[in-house]
Amino acid sequence: MKIINAQVVTPEGIIDNGVIITENNIITYVGNEKDAPKYDGEVYDAKGNIAGPGFVDTHCHGGSKWWAHENPSGIAKHHLKGGTTSLFCSFWRNAVIDGVEEGIERVRCAMNEQTPGNIRGIHMEGPYLSPRYGTLGGEEYPVDKEEYLRWMDCADGIIKYWTLDPEREGAEDFAKECQKRGIVLGICYSDAPIPLIEKFTEYGLKLGSHIMCATGAPKTMFGGTKEPGSDEYVLVSDDMYAEVIADSMGAHVRPLNVKLIYKIKGYEKIIIMTDCCTGGDDMGSDVNIINGQLYGSQLTMNVACRNMKKYTNAPIWEIFKMAAENPAKATGIFENYGSLETGKIADIVVVDDDFNIKDVVLQGKLVDFED
C-alpha cells in the first residue's frame, strides 16, 4: 500500500504532503513524494488528513458490552474503531472473582488467532492494591505468592505490565519476580512514602498508573500540610511515565491538573490511555458510572487524544507521542510498534485535526469495519 497526500507523523515531526509505503505488513518508506521509490501497488489517498502511528492503549478494562477478561476479541474490535492498533487487556478485581487463568487463556487465544490482531498482552491492575482507593475499595487482597506465580506461569510471558501497591506485605518479593520475568511495574491505589517508591524503581517501576486518580499519599505528620506521594514522585522523576485518563468531563483528572501534568512532565513522559470499562451510564459523556460511582471511562483512544488536545493545546505531533510512542516504549513493544519508521509493523491511523477516525491500517491492511 502507498499512502499519499498525508500529513505524516514521524518521531521527528510532521511531513506535509507525505508518503508512507508498506509491503506485506511492514513499513518500507516514510517521507516525501519526491524521494519515494517507485511503487505499482494499491494507492490510498489521505486527502490531506493526518497519518500517524496507530494508538497504543496500555490500560483498557473493557469496551462496548464486554470486560477484557471475558471477551478480549470483542473489546479489541471495539477499540480498533477508535484507532487502537496495540491494546493491553487490563484485568481488574472483577477478573479475580471471575477467574484470572480463564481470562488469560481467552487473551492468549485471541492473540494466537489474531482476532482482530491488535492485542499485545495483559495489564494486571492489582489485585495487590490498597483497599482504601478505587472501585470495590474496602476489600483486602493479600499478596499471595502461590497465586501470582500460578498466574504468571499460566500467562507464560503475555502479562506485560502490573500495577501494585508497594506497601502490601510481600510486595517486594512480588516485584522481584516481575522484574525477573520482564513485567513492567506501575504504582496506583497506594499511600506509599517516597523512599519506598524509590526502592521499587530498582525492580522496574516506571509508570504512574492513572495519575491524580485514586493514587493516594502518605498520612501527613503535621496538620494542614501535604505529604508527597506517588503523584508527586511521578511528576518530578525523569524516568517515570504518567498515565492520564483525559475524559471530556474532567471527572478522572481535572482539566487544570491535566495542564499541570503536561507542563511538568512534557510530552515525552505522558501516556494517554482510556481506562475503558463497561456496564455503566456514560452521563452523555465518555465516563462510566456504576451505582453512582466513577468506574473508569467509555473512552476510545481517539477521543482521549481529542480531550488531551483541548486541555493542553499540545500540537498534533506531541499528542501522537503521548498516545503511541511513549506507551510503546514504556511497555517494551517499541521495536515493532508506536511510530512510523521503516522496518516497523504497518499500523497506521488516519485522522482529521480533531482526531475523528477516517481509516485504520492494521498490519498493512486497511480495516473493513463492516466486516
N, C-alpha and C positions, 0 to 999 in steps of 0.2 A: 504494500500500500504506500502511496505517496500522498501526504497531506500538504496542500498548498494554500496560499493566501491566509496564513495564520499569524497571529501574534504568538510566537513560540516562547514558552517559558523555559529557560535553561538555568543551571546553577549560577551563572554569571549575570543573568538579566534577561530581558525580553528582546527577541529578534523580530523586528517588524517585517511583514511580508516574508515570513519564514517558511521553511520546508522541513518536513520530517519524512524519512523513508524507512520502511520496515520490510524485512524479508523473513518469511516464516513468522516467528513470534519475537524477533529481535530487532532493535533499532540499529540501523546501519548508517544513517546520516541525520544530522541535525545542523541546520544552518540556513544560509540564504539561497535564493533560487539561482543566482548567478554561478555559484560554486557547486551546485548539486550535480551528482553524477547522472548519467543517462539512465532513464527508468521507463520501462514499457508496460508496467502493470497497472493495477487499479489506482485511480486518482480520486482523492476526496478533497473537495473544495470547502475550506473552513469559512469562507465568505467574510474574512476579516475578524472572525471571533478568536478567542484565546485558546490555544492548545497547550495544556500543561500536563505534568505528571499526574497519573491517577492518584486519588487521595488514599492515605493510609490511616485507618482508624484503629488506634491502639486499644480502645476501650468501648466495647459495644455489647450490651447485655441482650438486646433483642431488636425486633423490628416487625412492623405490621402486627400480626396477631400472635407471634411466637417469641419464646425465650431462646437464647443461643444454645443452651444445653438440650433443648427439646427438638429444635428443627434448625440446625445450623445452615443448611442449604437454603431454607426459606428466608431467613434473615439476610443471608449473603446476597440473594437475588434482590431483595428489597433495597439494600444499601447500594448495590451496583447501580441502581437507577439514580442514586444521588452522587455518583461518581467515585464511590469507594471501590478501588481495584485491589486493595490489600486490607483484609479485615482480620482482627483478632477477636475471637468469640470470648466474651467475658462471662465467667461463672461467678454468681453471687451466692449468698447464703441459701437461696432457694434451690440452687443446684445441689447443695449438700443434703438438703432434705429429700430431693427427688432422686439423687444418685449421681455422684460425680463420675464414677467409672463408666456408667452407661452414656453420660454426656460426652465423655472423652471419645468413646467408640463411635458415636454419631459424627463428631467432628472429624475423626480420622477417616471415616468412610467418605464423608463429603470431600475431604482433601484428596483422597486417593482417586475418587471418581470425577474430580474436577467439576463438581456441581455447586456453583457455576464456574469455579476456578479462581476465586479471589480470596479464599480463606488461607491465612498464613500461619495459624496456630491458635493457641488458647492463652487468654489472660485470666489468672485467678485473682479475684478481688476477695481476699480473705480465704477461709473464714477466721483467720487468726488476727482479729482486729479488736479495738476497744469496744466494749458493749455500750459505751456512752454515746456513740455517734452513729448517725446514718439510719436508714430504714431497717426495721426489725431490730433496732437498738435495744439494749437491755438483756440480750441473750449472750451468754458467755460460751465461746468455743475455744477450749484449751488447745494449745499446740500439741498435737498427738503425733509422735514420730512414726509409729507404725502406720498411721493413717496417711500422712503425707508421703512416706516412702512408697506405699502401695499406689497412691495416685500418680506419683512421678514415674514409677515403673510401668504402670498401665499406659501413661501418655507416651513414654519412650521418645522423648525429645520434642513433642509438639506443644508442651507448655513453655512459652517463651518469656512470660512476664508475670510476676506475682506481687500483689500488694499486701503489705503486712504492717503490724504494729510492733516496733522493736521492743516495747515494754512487756509483751507477753512472755510468760515463763517458758523457756525452751526456744525462744525466737532466734537466739544466736546460733545454736546448732542447726536450726532450720535454714537460716540464711547461708551458713557454710555449705549445706547440702545443695542449695540453689546455685551457689557460685560454682560448685564442682560440676554441676550439670548444665551450666551456661544459661541459667534462668536469670533474667534481669529483675531487680527488685524496685518496687515503688513504696512510698510511705503515704498513709492516709489513716483517718479514724484513730488518731494516736495523740496522747499527751506527752510523748517522749521529749526529754530535755535535749538540748543541743549536743552535749558531749556524747550521748548515746547515739544520736542520729549520725554524728561524725564517725563513730566507730563502725556503724553499719555500712558506710560508704566503702570500707575495706572489703566488704563482701558483695559489692556490686550494686549497692543502692544508687540509683541515678535518676529516678523520676519522682516528682511530687504529684501524686495521683489526685486529679481534680482539685487543684489548689484553691484555697479560700472557700471550700465547700466541705463541711464535716471533717475538717482537718485537725482541729484541736490544738491545745497548747498546755504547757505545764501550769500548775496552780501557782499564782503569784505569791511571793513571800512577804510583800508589802501591800497594804491596802491602797487601792487607787492606781496601781501600776500594772503594767502588762509584761508578761514574760514572753520572750521569743520562743516560738515553737517551729513546727515543720514548715509552715508557710514562710516564715522569715528566713529559715535556713535555705530553703529552695530559692528564695529571691536573691540572696546575697552570694550563693555558691555558684561559681562559674561553671562547675561540672554538672549541675543538676538541671534536668529539664522540668518545665512546669506545664502540666496538662491543664487545659482550660475548657470548661463547658460554656460556650457562648450561646445561650438561648436568647430569644428575642424579647423575653420579659425581664431579663437580668435576674432571674429567680435564683439560679445557682451561684452566679458571680455578678455582683452589681456592676453596671457599666463603668462607674468610676474606678472600681477595683480592676476591671479588665484593662483600662487605660494605665493604671499603676503597674500592673504586671508587665505590660508591653513596654512601658518606659524604663523599668528597671532591668528586665531580662533581655529585651531586644528580640528581634525576630529569629535569632539563631538558637534560642533555647526555650522557645514556646512550642507546645504541641496542641493543636486544635483536635478535639475528639468529640464524640457525641454523647457518651454515656446513655445511649438509647435503650429504653426499656419498653414494656408493653403492658396492656391490661388496665390502663387508666384513662382519665379525662385530660385532654390537651388544653382545656380552657380557651379554645380558639387560638392557641399559640403553638409552640413546639415543646412545651413541657409535658411531664407525665405526672398526674396527680392520682393517688390511690388512697381512699379513705381520708381525704383532706390533707394528705401528706405528700410533699415533694418526693417523687420516686423516679429519679432520672429524668430523661427527656424523651421527646419523639423526634429529635433532630436527625437529619441526614447531613453528611459532611458538607455538601454544597451550601446548605442553609446556615450551618455553623460558620462557614467561611464568610458568607454574606454578613452575618451578625458581627463577626470579628472586624470586618472592614468598616462597618458602620460605627462601632465603638472606638476604634483606634485610628481610623483614616490611614491605615497601613496600605502601601501600594500593592497591587495585584501580585507582583513578584514575591514580596515578603509573605503574603498570605499563603502562596503555594509552598514556600519553605516551611511554614508552620504546619501545613496540612499534609505534606507529602515527604519532603526530605528529612525534616527533623524526626518525625515518628519512625521513619525507616532506619535512621541512624541509631536511635535510642533502643530499638528492638532487634538490631543486628541483621536487618534484611537489606541494607542499603547497597550491597554489592549488586543486587539484581533489580531493586525497586526504589521508587521515591524521587527519581529525577530523569529527565530526558537527556540521555547520553548514549553514545554508540556502545553497543555490546550489552545493553540492559534489555530486560523484558519490555516489550512494546505495550505498556499500559498507559493510556492517554485519555484525558478528559477534555472535551471541547465545551467551553462555557462563554457566556457573554460577560459584560463588565459587572453584572450583578450576580454572577455565579448561577444563573439559570443554565441547566444542562441542555446542550444541543445534541451531543453524541458522546458515547463512551467506546473506547477501543480497549479490549481485554486480550492480552497475549496476541496482539497483532490483528485481531479480528473485530470488525465493527459489531457491537452488541445489538441484537434484534430484540427489543423489549416486548414485541408482540409474540415472540416465540414462547 
